[in-house]
Amino acid sequence: MKTLIHGGLLIDPANHVRAHLNVLLEDGKVAAVTSSMPEADRYIDATGKIVAPGFVDIHMHEDPVGEDGKIVNDEKAIFQCMLRMGVTTVLGGQCGDNVCDPGDYLDLVERDGAPVNVAMLAGHGYFRSACGVNDKYGPANEKQMEAMAAGIEKALERGCFGVSYGIRYVPGIDMNELTRTAEPCRKAGKMIAAHIRSDAEEVYDAAREFMDTGVEIGIPVQLSHIGSMAGFGQMEAFLNMVDEYKMNGLDVSCDCYPYYAYSTSIGATTYDDGWMERYNCDYDVIELCEGKYKGQRCTKEIFEEMRRDFPGCLTVCHVMRPDDVDSAFRHPNVMLASDGILSRGQGHPRAAGAFPRLYAEFVRPGKLDLYKAVAMMTSEPAAKMGLASKGRLNVGADADVVIFDLEKIKDGGTFSDPILPPAGIDYVFIGGEIAAKDCQVVQKNLGKVIRKF
């Protein structure tokens, strides 16, 4: 089927285009970009709207696999939340976590499809646990490191884009373990990404540790969700440090989400002793997303009870400085990512709202240029991942397209109801087919597996 999207303002930063041009989709590809009106089977009038490449989320946490051996794919699933907000391609397996062997996960997507196109990282933490390292505070021995490296190398051979680390969550990792497990990326020039070891005033040493790993091996580095790492008064100096590494030859970039609160489980090492001193706060900055205290702020008693009895409970921690997060998005080396993670539909609203929120809270008020915002969620993450046919709409590119109304687009999710759909997104196309319309999923299996070899 031929689909012509006409009348809209085409914004394609990968090709440095901002023009009123029509886009013809055919056989899963962009067949023509023209000022004329070629014949088509379906016409989409985008007059007054923005036509952009499908959004690319370079940092999110994938859906679990159900007891039936299939990836969970219902209205509470994060992939469907991604699709509703215009995301057509995701990179999962972040912060060292995989829900199962990442190569097997890619096979499941290839077999069954998914709401969005799915690429994966091999999670260091997943392979660390699989190799019998049960103490997250302790080191791995030589045999375990050999097994980790072998498992990661196999995952890369099956198409994973690189290795992710959650150093904060497994502080027993040292520089030797970092380099040994990242080494398999050298051969194919694949990336490493990390939730680095610490935040606030400890963020500088933590970032140097990870960037030095990239320097030693000679591979690209992605610093994850920097708003929740350097968003406590350190952002300017932190980004200056990253710039220095970049100017000395390291392929390093950062991502950030447009909220002033982060999310993690209450049992995570983030909340180990000293966290209140690090953030200069009290227990009440923590909002519980699940369980009997859902929607409540913590007291000392609630914090201790939930950390003991329900350590996996997702929380939202309201401690980040708005001025730091805002300044991150003004930096040319920072791209948008959701860091979305859900547990049975509960969690942080970034999982369902990060992308439209950037337009509503940053572009419309004048904090960020429209063209730059589109680039941060299309061409920049696609280039970092090495996706030659994503994040762009030139002839021959994949027919992944988002049509939205800049005056109406906004996030819908709240901290109490995080997966409410956004508004103002008319159409989302994957492979030239309508995957979502008016922020509702129309087809939930158009997404394909993406492997990198």
Long-range contacts (C-beta under 8 A, 24 or more apart in sequence): 1-26, 1-41, 1-42, 1-432, 2-26, 2-31, 2-38, 2-39, 2-40, 2-41, 2-42, 3-40, 3-41, 3-42, 3-43, 3-44, 3-399, 3-429, 3-432, 4-37, 4-38, 4-40, 4-42, 4-43, 4-44, 5-44, 5-46, 5-51, 5-401, 5-403, 6-37, 6-43, 6-44, 6-45, 6-46, 6-47, 7-45, 7-46, 7-47, 7-48, 7-49, 8-46, 8-47, 8-48, 8-49, 8-50, 8-51, 8-403, 9-49, 9-50, 9-51, 10-51, 10-52, 10-393, 11-50, 11-51, 11-52, 11-370, 11-371, 11-374, 12-52, 12-53, 12-378, 12-379, 12-392, 12-393, 12-394, 13-371, 13-372, 13-374, 13-375, 13-378, 13-379, 13-380, 14-53, 14-378, 14-379, 14-382, 14-383, 14-391, 14-392, 14-394, 15-392, 15-393, 15-394, 18-371, 23-51, 23-393, 23-401, 25-399, 25-401, 25-429, 25-432, 26-399, 26-432, 27-432, 28-398, 28-399, 28-431, 28-432, 29-395, 29-396, 29-397, 29-398, 29-399, 29-432, 30-393, 30-394, 30-395, 30-396, 30-397, 30-398, 30-399, 31-395, 32-395, 33-393, 33-394, 33-395, 44-403, 44-427, 46-403, 46-426, 48-405, 49-403, 49-404, 49-405, 49-406, 49-426, 50-370, 50-374, 50-402, 50-403, 50-404, 50-405, 50-406, 51-393, 51-401, 51-402, 51-403, 52-374, 52-378, 52-393, 52-401, 52-402, 52-403, 52-404, 53-374, 53-378, 53-379, 53-382, 53-390, 53-391, 53-392, 53-393, 53-397, 53-400, 53-401, 53-402, 54-86, 54-87, 54-88, 54-89, 54-378, 54-390, 54-391, 54-398, 54-400, 54-401, 54-402, 54-428, 54-429, 54-430, 55-85, 55-86, 55-87, 55-88, 55-89, 55-355, 55-377, 55-378, 55-402, 56-87, 56-88, 56-89, 56-90, 56-91, 56-377, 56-378, 56-381, 56-382, 56-385, 56-387, 56-390, 56-391, 57-82, 57-87, 57-89, 57-90, 57-91, 57-337, 57-338, 57-340, 57-354, 57-355, 57-377, 57-381, 58-91, 58-222, 58-255, 58-335, 58-337, 58-381, 58-384, 58-385, 59-91, 59-94, 59-193, 59-222, 59-224, 59-225, 59-255, 59-337, 59-338, 59-339, 60-90, 60-91, 60-92, 60-94, 60-337, 60-338, 60-339, 60-340, 60-341, 60-351, 61-92, 61-94, 61-95, 61-97, 61-339, 61-340, 61-341, 61-342, 62-90, 62-92, 62-93, 62-98, 62-99, 62-105, 62-118, 62-120, 63-99, 64-99, 65-99, 65-100, 65-105, 65-108, 69-108, 70-108, 70-112, 71-105, 71-108, 71-109, 71-112, 71-114, 73-114, 73-115, 73-444, 73-445, 75-419, 75-441, 76-342, 76-344, 76-345, 76-419, 77-115, 77-342, 78-340, 78-341, 78-342, 78-351, 79-114, 79-115, 79-116, 79-118, 79-447, 80-115, 80-441, 80-444, 81-340, 81-342, 81-351, 81-352, 81-419, 82-115, 82-116, 82-338, 82-340, 82-351, 83-115, 83-116, 83-428, 83-430, 83-435, 83-436, 83-441, 83-444, 83-447, 84-352, 84-421, 84-422, 84-425, 84-428, 84-436, 84-439, 84-440, 84-441, 85-352, 85-353, 85-354, 85-355, 85-356, 85-411, 85-421, 85-422, 85-425, 85-439, 86-355, 86-356, 86-402, 86-404, 86-425, 86-428, 87-116, 87-338, 87-355, 88-116, 88-117, 88-390, 88-400, 88-402, 88-428, 88-429, 88-430, 88-435, 88-447, 89-116, 89-117, 89-118, 89-119, 89-382, 89-387, 89-390, 89-391, 89-400, 89-450, 90-116, 90-117, 90-118, 90-119, 91-119, 91-120, 91-121, 91-161, 91-381, 91-385, 92-118, 92-119, 92-120, 92-121, 93-120, 93-121, 93-122, 93-123, 93-126, 93-160, 93-164, 94-121, 94-123, 94-164, 94-193, 94-195, 94-224, 94-339, 95-123, 95-125, 95-164, 95-165, 95-166, 95-169, 95-194, 95-195, 95-224, 96-123, 96-124, 96-125, 96-126, 96-128, 96-164, 96-165, 96-166, 96-167, 96-169, 96-170, 96-194, 96-195, 97-123, 97-125, 97-126, 97-164, 97-166, 98-122, 98-123, 98-126, 101-126, 101-155, 102-126, 102-155, 102-158, 102-160, 103-154, 103-155, 103-158, 103-159, 103-160, 106-158, 106-159, 106-160, 106-449, 106-451, 107-449, 109-447, 109-448, 109-449, 110-448, 110-449, 112-445, 113-445, 113-446, 113-447, 113-448, 114-444, 114-445, 114-447, 114-448, 115-435, 115-441, 115-444, 115-445, 115-446, 115-447, 116-430, 116-447, 117-390, 117-400, 117-430, 117-447, 117-448, 117-449, 117-450, 118-447, 118-448, 118-449, 118-450, 119-160, 119-161, 119-385, 119-449, 119-450, 119-451, 119-452, 120-159, 120-160, 120-161, 121-160, 121-161, 121-162, 121-163, 121-164, 121-191, 121-193, 122-151, 122-152, 122-155, 122-156, 122-160, 122-162, 122-163, 122-164, 123-163, 123-164, 123-166, 124-148, 124-152, 124-163, 124-164, 124-165, 124-166, 124-170, 124-173, 124-181, 125-165, 125-166, 125-169, 125-170, 127-151, 127-152, 127-155, 127-181, 128-170, 128-173, 133-172, 135-172, 136-169, 136-170, 136-171, 136-172, 136-269, 137-171, 137-172, 138-172, 139-172, 139-173, 139-174, 139-177, 140-172, 140-173, 140-177, 145-176, 145-177, 145-180, 145-181, 148-177, 148-180, 148-181, 149-180, 149-181, 149-183, 149-184, 152-181, 152-184, 153-184, 156-184, 156-185, 156-188, 156-190, 157-453, 158-451, 159-449, 159-450, 159-451, 159-452, 159-453, 160-190, 160-451, 160-452, 161-190, 161-191, 161-385, 161-386, 161-452, 162-190, 162-191, 162-192, 162-193, 162-219, 162-220, 163-190, 163-191, 163-192, 163-193, 164-192, 164-193, 164-194, 165-192, 165-193, 165-194, 165-195, 165-210, 166-194, 166-195, 167-194, 167-195, 167-196, 167-197, 167-206, 167-209, 167-210, 168-195, 168-196, 168-197, 168-198, 168-199, 168-268, 168-269, 168-270, 169-195, 169-268, 169-269, 169-270, 171-197, 171-269, 175-209, 175-212, 175-213, 178-209, 178-210, 178-213, 179-213, 179-216, 179-217, 182-213, 182-214, 182-217, 182-219, 183-217, 185-217, 185-219, 186-217, 186-218, 186-219, 188-452, 188-453, 189-219, 189-220, 190-219, 190-220, 190-452, 191-219, 191-220, 191-221, 191-222, 191-384, 191-385, 192-219, 192-220, 192-221, 192-222, 193-221, 193-222, 193-223, 193-224, 194-221, 194-222, 194-223, 194-224, 195-224, 195-225, 195-229, 196-223, 196-224, 196-229, 199-228, 199-229, 199-230, 199-232, 199-278, 200-232, 200-233, 200-234, 200-278, 200-279, 201-232, 201-234, 201-278, 202-278, 203-229, 203-230, 203-234, 203-238, 204-234, 204-237, 204-238, 204-241, 207-238, 207-241, 207-242, 208-241, 211-242, 211-245, 211-250, 211-252, 214-250, 214-251, 214-252, 215-245, 215-249, 215-250, 219-251, 220-251, 220-252, 220-253, 220-384, 221-250, 221-251, 221-252, 221-253, 222-252, 222-253, 222-254, 222-255, 222-384, 223-252, 223-253, 223-254, 223-255, 224-254, 224-255, 224-337, 224-339, 225-255, 225-256, 225-257, 225-262, 225-337, 225-339, 226-254, 226-255, 226-256, 226-328, 226-334, 227-256, 227-257, 227-259, 227-260, 227-262, 227-320, 227-324, 227-325, 227-328, 228-262, 228-320, 228-339, 230-324, 230-328, 231-260, 231-320, 231-321, 231-324, 231-325, 231-328, 232-279, 232-319, 232-320, 232-321, 232-324, 233-321, 233-324, 234-324, 235-321, 235-324, 235-325, 235-327, 235-328, 236-327, 239-327, 239-328, 239-331, 239-333, 239-334, 242-333, 243-333, 246-333, 252-333, 253-333, 253-334, 253-335, 253-380, 253-384, 254-328, 254-331, 254-333, 254-334, 254-335, 255-334, 255-335, 255-336, 255-337, 255-339, 255-381, 256-325, 256-328, 256-329, 256-334, 256-335, 256-336, 256-337, 257-336, 257-337, 257-338, 257-339, 257-350, 257-354, 258-325, 258-329, 258-336, 258-350, 258-354, 258-357, 258-358, 258-361, 258-362, 259-320, 259-325, 259-348, 259-349, 259-350, 259-354, 259-357, 260-318, 260-320, 260-321, 260-322, 260-325, 261-287, 261-316, 261-317, 261-318, 261-319, 261-320, 261-348, 261-415, 262-316, 262-317, 262-319, 262-320, 262-348, 263-289, 263-314, 263-315, 263-316, 263-317, 263-339, 263-341, 263-347, 263-348, 263-350, 264-314, 264-315, 264-317, 265-311, 265-312, 265-313, 265-314, 265-315, 266-303, 266-306, 266-307, 266-310, 266-311, 266-312, 266-313, 266-314, 266-315, 267-307, 267-310, 267-311, 267-312, 267-313, 270-317, 271-303, 271-307, 279-317, 279-319, 281-319, 285-317, 285-318, 285-319, 286-315, 286-316, 286-317, 286-318, 287-315, 287-316, 287-317, 287-318, 287-415, 288-313, 288-315, 289-313, 289-314, 289-315, 289-316, 289-343, 289-346, 289-347, 289-348, 289-415, 289-418, 290-314, 290-343, 290-344, 290-346, 294-346, 295-415, 295-416, 312-343, 314-341, 314-343, 314-346, 314-347, 314-348, 316-348, 316-415, 326-362, 326-367, 329-358, 329-362, 329-367, 329-368, 329-376, 330-367, 330-368, 334-376, 335-376, 335-377, 335-380, 335-381, 335-384, 336-373, 336-376, 336-377, 336-381, 337-381, 342-418, 342-419, 345-418, 345-419, 346-418, 347-418, 348-415, 348-418, 349-411, 349-413, 349-414, 349-415, 349-418, 349-419, 349-420, 350-413, 351-413, 351-418, 351-419, 352-411, 352-412, 352-413, 352-418, 352-419, 352-420, 352-421, 352-422, 353-411, 353-412, 353-413, 353-422, 354-411, 355-422, 356-404, 356-409, 356-410, 356-411, 356-422, 356-423, 356-424, 356-425, 357-410, 357-411, 359-404, 359-406, 359-409, 359-410, 359-424, 360-409, 360-410, 360-411, 363-406, 364-406, 364-407, 370-406, 385-452, 386-452, 387-450, 398-431, 399-429, 399-430, 399-431, 399-432, 400-429, 400-430, 400-431, 401-427, 401-428, 401-429, 402-427, 402-428, 402-429, 403-427, 403-428, 412-439
